[in-house]
Amino acid sequence: MSLPRHILQLFFILMISFVSRYFSLPIHDPPYNYYLDETFGYGSYDSQAYPSYLNTIDDGEFKDFINLRTQILSLENVDTSPKIAKIVSVDDLGAKGDGADDTEAFMDAWKEACSNTGTGAILVVPKGKTYRLKPVRFSGPCKAFLTVQIYGTLEASDDQSDYKKDSRHWIVFDNVQNLLVEGGGSINGNGKIWWENSCKIDKSLPCKEAPTALTFYKSKNLVVNNLNIEDAQQMHVSFQKCKNVLASNLVVTSPEHSPNTDGIHVTDTQNIRITSSTIGTGDDCISIVSGSQYVEAEDITCGPGHGISIGSLGKDNSKAYVSGVTVNGAKISGTRNGVRIKTWQGGSGYASNIKFLNIDMFNVTNPIIIDQNYCDQDKPCKEQSSAVQVKNVLYKNIEGTSASEVAVKFDCSKSYPCEGIVLQDVNLRREVEDEAAKAECNNVDDLAQTGVVSPRCP
Ligand SMILES: *[C@@H]1O[C@H](CO)[C@@H](O)[C@H](O)[C@H]1NC(C)=O
């Protein structure tokens, strides 16, 4: 019985550190000139004066989160009693892990684990085997805490006809609250067939959507820890409409030329922390899109790929809202972009209160870029006057090398210029030593450059 106890303890530790971290985290919407004040050293931050993170989510959610903590605490207290989490191994439900399809067994195991009413259930994917799966949807709500221990490998069916019903998803956790997924195993999207049939690779083919390997949808209080996610059909991991998420120790890999294979995608999700993860794919390491708020990425190793992106936002004249994003501590190498904000012309809404801190770049083509004329389509995008407003963006302590001449590029909207951009201690050189790096800064209102900034906006 030492296994479940160990797991519960880990869950406990993770959730507690998650919760306590957020108790002290000064994430909030700062006043407009917050970064400027901070930069110039007067406007010190007073955590008492502003609502803390916890006040920004509504009372019901707050209580849920505290309840979770209390429940986990009491789980710990009854640990010596026979009330122990139920273990459901997929092998007990008939999964073979021999290359044949195991989807049925996984669905049966999920049903059993999810309907368990005791102190929680642990769904186990044993080590040393590879389980082949068609698209699967693990739906909640479940009766109690659920842990999914993936020790072995999950491998996607590469028969595209298996995805007829839903060509956008492979594995989905749908509406599951209080969930821990971990185990050190692998989730392999087997994406080659999808990449070969992508219109980005074969220009003669029509553009079609491909599945995201692992999706968490409408889930709250989620810990995803210690997993390898590789060779996704399209995106690797997506958090969509989730709240209170800790994603840590993830290793996400796919080839540099695999199309649209974002590493970790955050959409319409609030209060998410991504830490200690290594991501190298064919597209963005992390992409954060509309509806996302209070996103923290810390200790991220990124490359190859397209870097860490906010956006794209505002496609097809859509409204987009992203705020409270902090990227703190990243090593980005050999990527097309470093830290990027990208918006389409014609959108509306805002991307605001964004901090990029303590970032090392190595040979990155566009280390710092705001691109408000983003256009990822074959035909040219026509000029439009509306735009997603970009404001209050701090770049602090960023250094390293640029593969191209333009190391800092702010290509902001003419009609909605970027506001409140701060460069503080930014030092970017060209990877090719004897050439100078440049900054191109268009349509930026109240730009501040403090400390050592090189190259500087003219
Ligand atoms: C830097 O990147 C360029 C193109 O992106 C590549 O050709 C070059 O080999 C890289 N240099 C190093 C030192 O990695």
The ligand as a Gaussian input file, in Angstrom:
#p B3LYP/6-31G(d) Opt

LIG

0 1
 C       22.387000      30.317000     -36.285000
 O       21.197000      30.264000     -37.037000
 C       21.413000      30.262000     -38.424000
 C       20.064000      30.329000     -39.138000
 O       18.988000      30.361000     -38.308000
 C       22.181000      29.025000     -38.835000
 O       22.404000      29.018000     -40.219000
 C       23.487000      29.003000     -38.071000
 O       24.189000      27.814000     -38.355000
 C       23.286000      29.132000     -36.588000
 N       24.535000      29.289000     -35.904000
 C       24.884000      28.570000     -34.845000
 C       26.214000      28.866000     -34.248000
 O       24.166000      27.736000     -34.345000

